[in-house]
Amino acid sequence: MRVLFCTWPAAAHLYPSVPMARALHDAGHEVRVISHPSLLDTINATGLTGVSLGDEQTLPQPLGAGRPISPDTYADLVRITKSLELDGYERYVWTYYRDYMLPAVRDFQPEGAPAGEPQSALDALVGFCRSWRPDLVLWDPTMPAAGVAARVSGAAHARILWGPDLFGWAHEQYARCRKLSGDALLPEDPMTSSVRPMAERYGLPMTDELLFGQWTVNPVLERMRLPTVKRTVSMRWQAYTGPAVLPDWLKEPLARPRVAITLGSSIRAWGRDSALLVNRVLEMVDGLDIEAVATLDASQLAVADRIPDNVRTVDYLPLTELLPTCSAVIHHGGHGSFGAALVNRIPQFVVMDPGYPMEAPITGRFLSESGVGTGVRVDRHTGAELRAGLSRLLTAPSFRDAAAELYTDLLTAPEPSEIIPVLERLTRHHQSRD
């Protein structure tokens, strides 16, 4: 088969699909990864072949949550949020989807774009699919333009997730709300309103398939998933966190427990002001009889008041290399960091940035419920309080026992190579090419 992966331009979106792409390549299939040109070097560094969506000067820039929205769209989203009548945790899940995921969708699917006008990312995807003729397109849930391109070219297509299915869950919550209220005056589902102009541009009927694929490849732990009725092919999460040269100090025997600190590529790229988060994390390890390895870049180091004596700072080191040497990890709650720690069966401490929480409340809640760790907002605790929590995480055996149990759950899902026959069969069934 020819298999095309399409991803939003961020390592956090690309890396979870790399094990599946490599497995397909190793099984003899042709694999390409298409994205914004800003991601091409990162794609090629994985050993996969990257394809550019076009000229960086003419393509929309990936702004994610920083993308402005129109007053009408904002008003619609406020009405939708009120109509859902969600409380507590579910309200946060919706808010995260609304404030972070929908803007990412609109980066390359312009809001209100007339069907008759060029749409650079969509048109580039359609053009490449028509010329390369993939049999299967696997797409990031923030890139439904790839599903449109697949349908135009006759390819089968499916989403490949990098975290809980916020999109499917949110769509079903809103559909349930509209059905119960009978309010036909409520705005159209926001994903539908984003994809409809793309479908109209290429003469396709607007269906749920264009929003959520013909099926979904889901690497998320079964008990961590959001409830949806979407057709799913489960896959085991395999951690991939990028290439690097192994430093000499990482090969040396440990004199004391090591704790990793990672605040994620997303916080680096889009965090508005990480000073509070950086300093609270450094305070929480200060004075403990541990070695902390903090992956902080120059901008994060610049806002640090002080680097404790027991902290080693590095700009970047793949978690797949660092975490096997660690007794615990402190991280921002990203699913990639969560998955890498899960694979290494170590306790996790999620620190939430109040200004840029992203998925931290979701991950932190799950860690607390499963007994593998905890999640806290750093603005509500002193460094001493956080330090006491970390000490408990390192000394109480229940956290490591729970991590080992969760890892056993992980092993129940098939590896990427084991689902290839399923993908081949589904591709043959869904292709519409002569």
N, C-alpha and C positions, 0 to 999 in steps of 0.2 A: 504494500500500500504506500501511497504518498500521504503523509500526515503533516498538516500545518498547525502549529501552535500560534495563538495570537494573545499577546499579553499587554497589559497597561505598563508604561515605562517606569518600573521600579523593581529593584532586586527582590523586595518582599513579595511581589506578585509573580516574578519569574521563577525564583528558586524552588518553590514547592512543586512545579511541573517538571523540573529537570530530571528527576529519577524516572518518570514515565517516558519522557522524550528519549532518554538514553536507552531504556529498555526496548523501546520500539526500534531504535537504530540498531541495537545489538541483535535484534531478532531479524534484521535484514530489510526493514522498512526505510524508506526515504523520509527524512524529517527536516523541516524548516521551522524557524521561529521568526515571526514578523512582529515588528513593533515600531515605535517612534525611533528615529535615528539616534537619539540620546542614549538609548539602551543597547546599541549594537555592540559596543566593546564588551559590555557585561555578558551579553549573549555569547559572543565568540569565545570569551574566557572560560565558559562552561564546556567547550569542545563541540558545541552545536553550531549549526549554520544559521546566521542571522540574515534577515531580509528587512530592508528599510521601507517604511510606509511612504517615504517621499522626502522632499526637501525640508529640512528643519526650519527654513525661513518662511515657508508657506503653510506648513502644518500648524494646527492649534498647539499651543504650549500646554504641557500637562501641569495644571495648577491644583487639581484635586479640590480639597476643602477651601482653598483660597480663591476658587473661581466665583466671580460675582453672579448673582441671579437677578432676574427682573423683579420689580415690585409685584407684578401679577403672580409670578411663580411663587414668590415668598408668601403671598396671601393664600394661595391654594394649599401650600404645605402646612400653614398654620391651621387652616380649616380641616385638613385631613388629620392632623395630629389631634385636634380636639375631638373629632368624630370617632376616633379609635377608642377613646376612653381607657387608655392603658395606664397602669399604675406601676410604680417601683421599677423592678428589673426590666419588665417588658417595655416600659416607656423609654428606658435608656437604650435598649436594643433598637427600638424604632428611631430614636433621636440620632444614634450613631449611624444608622443606615441613611437617614435623611441628610445629615450634616457632612458626612464623609464619603459615603459610597455614591450617592446620586450625583454630587459634583464631579466625581471621577468619571462617571458614565458620560456626563455632558461635556467633558474635555474634548472628546472626539465625535460625539453625536450632538452637534450644536442645537441648543434649545430653539424650537420654533423655526428650524431651517426649512424654507420652501422646497418642495420636492423637485422643482424644476431647476434649482440652482446647484452648482457644483458643491459637493461635500468632500473635501480633500482626502480625509482618512478613509471614509467609506468607498470612495471611487478607486482609491489605490488598492484597497482590499479586494474589491470586485475585479479590478484589472489583473491582479496577481493570481487570483483563483481561476480566472478564465484562461490565463496563459499557462500556469503550472499544472492546473487541473488536479488538485488534491482529491483523494478519496474520502478523507476525514479531516475535519477542522475541529480542533479542541481549543476552546476560547475561555479567557478570563471573564468572570461574570460582569466586569465593568466594561467589556468590549462586545456588546451585542451586535455591533456592525459586522463582526466576523460571522455571526449566524446568518445575517442577511446575505453576505457575500457567498457563503456556502450554498444557500438555497438558490441563488442566481446561477451558480456554476454547477449545480447538481450534486454537490458533495453532501455526505452525511455530516452532522455536526453535533457537538455536545459541549457543555461547560466543564471545566476542570477547576475545582475550588481550591483556594488557599487558606480557607478558614470556614467557620460556620456559615451556613447558607442564609445570610441576611436578606438576600434578594427574594428568594422563594418564600421565606417566612413573612416578610413585609407585604408581599403581593397577596398572600393568602389571608393575612390579617385584614387588609383593606377590603378584599373581596367579601369576606365574612361580614364586615361592618356594613357595606353597601347593601348586602342581601337582607340583613336584619333590620336596617333602618328604612329600607325602601326609598331612600332619598336619591332620586335620579339627578338631583341638582348638585350632588357632590362632584368635585373635580375628577377627571380621569386619573387612573393610577399613574403615578409619575414615571415609572419605567415605560409604560405603554406610550405615554405622550412623548417620550424621548425617542422611541424606536419607530413610531408610526411614520414620521416623515421619511425615514430611510426605506421602509417597506414601500411606501408610495412612490418613491423615486424610481424603484425598479419593478413596479407593478406587482408587488406581492401582497396577498391578503394578510392582514394583521392577526397573528395567532400567538398563543402562549409559547409555541415552539421557538419563535423568534426572540422571545424574552429569556427563555430558560433552556434552550437546546432540546434536541430530541431525547437526550438523557443527560445525566450529570455524573461525572467521575468525582467521587467524594472521598478524600483522604482523612477526614476528621473522625476522631474517635466516636463510636456509636453513641456513647452516653453524653457526649459533649455537643451533639448536633441539635440545632433548632428544629422543632417539629414542622415538617412539610410533607406534602403528598407527591413531590416530584420524583420521577423515575430515577433511581440511583444505582450506580455501579460502585461498590465500595472498594477502596484501595488502601493498603497500609501506608501510613505516613513514613517516608524515609527522609531523614534530615540531609539537606544539602545547603551549605551556607557560604559557598564560594571558594575560590582557590587562594593559596598563599604559600610563601616559603616558611617552613617550620623554624621558629627561632631556637637557638641553642638552649636557652634557659628552660624551655618547655620540656626538654629531654632529661633534665636533671632530677634526681630524687627529691621528694618533698620533705621539708623539715617540719611542716605544720599544715593543717588543713588549708586548702585553697578555695576561694569563693570567686566566681566570675561576676562581673558587673557589665551588663550590656543594656544600653538604652535604645538600640534599634536604629536602623537606617531611616525610618520614617520620622522619628523625633529629630534626627540630624537635618533632614531635608525640610520638614515643615513645622517643627516645633517653634512656636512664636518666641518664647523666652524660657530657656531650660535652666536658668540659674538656680531656682529653688530646688528643682529635681536633682541636679548635679550635686549641689552642696548637701542636701539631705542624705543622699546615698553615700557620699564620702564620710559624713558624720556617723552614719550607722555602722561603718566598719572600723572607724578610728578607735584604737586602743585594744581591739580584740586580738587574741593570739591566733591570727590567721594571716595568710597571704591573700590579698585581694588583687585581682587582675581586672582593671577597668578599661574597656575599649571606648575611649573618649577621643574625639577629634579636636583639632586646634580651637574651634569655636567653643566647644564645651569646656576645654581646659582654661580658656580665657575668662570664663565666668566663675571658675572654682576659687573660693577664698583661700583654700589650703589643701595640699595633697598630703594625706597622712603618711607616716613613715612605712606603714605596712601595705601600701598600695603601689602596685606597678601599673603604669599607664601605657597603653599601646593604641595606635590609631585604629588598627583593624587586625583581627585574628579570627578565622572561622570558628564558630562555636563547635563544629564537628571535631576540631583539633583541641580546643581548650577544655570543653566540658568533661571529657573522659578523665581529666586530672583533677576535677573539682568535687567538693563535698556538697555544694549548693550553688544556686545562681540567683542573682538579683536582676530582674529585667522589667521592661516597660509594659509587658502584657501582650506583646505581639505573638501571633500564632506560630511564626517561624521559630522564635526563641522558646516558646512553650514546647513545640514539637522536638526541638533539639535536646532540651532537658529531659523530656519524656523518654526519648530513645536511650539516654544515658542514666535513667532511673535515679535522678537526684531531686531533692526537694527544691521548691521554687518560691521566691519572694517577689511578688509583683508590686512595684511602686508606681502609683498613678499620679501623673502630672495634672493638676486641676485645670490648667488651661488647654491641655491637649490630651485628654484621657484615651481617645480612640477605643480600642477593644479591651483595655485594661480592666474595666469593671466586669466584663464578660469572663475573661480569663481568671481574674482574681476570685470571682464568685465560684467558678468551677473548682479551682484549687482548694478553696476552703471547704467546699462540700465533699470533695473526694479525699480530703486529708493529706494531700500532697504538698500543701503550702498555704500561703495566705496572700491577700492583696489589700493594700492600704493607700489612702490618699496622703501624700507627703505633707500637705499643708495642715493636716489635722493631728500630726504627731511630731514630737521633738526627735532630735537625733538620738537621744538616750533611749526613748521609747522604742524607736525602730531597732536600735542596737540590741535591746533586750529580746525583741521578737526574733531577730536573726540568731541570737545565741540559742534560743529555744529550738529553732529550726535545725540547728547544727547538732544539738545534743539529744533531743527527744527521738528515740528510734521509730516512733510511729510514723513520722513523715517519710523516712526512707522505706519503711515497710509498705506504705500506701503507694509510693512511687513504683516500687517493684510490682505491686498488684496491678497498677494502671498499665504498666509495660506489658504485662501478660494479656490484658485486654487488647492492646495494640496488635499483638501477634495473631489475634484471631482473624484479622483482615488479610486478604491475599496481597502478596507483593505485586508491584507494577508488572513484572514479567508474567505473572500468573493470570492477569486479566486481559492480556493481549488477545487470546482466542475469543473472549467475549466482545472486545472492541471490533475484531474482524467480522464477527457474525452480525453485530448491530450495524456495522457500516454497510455490509451487503444488503441488509434489509431496508435501510433508510436512503441509500443512494437513489437519486432520481435521474441519473444520467443514462442515456441510451448506450 
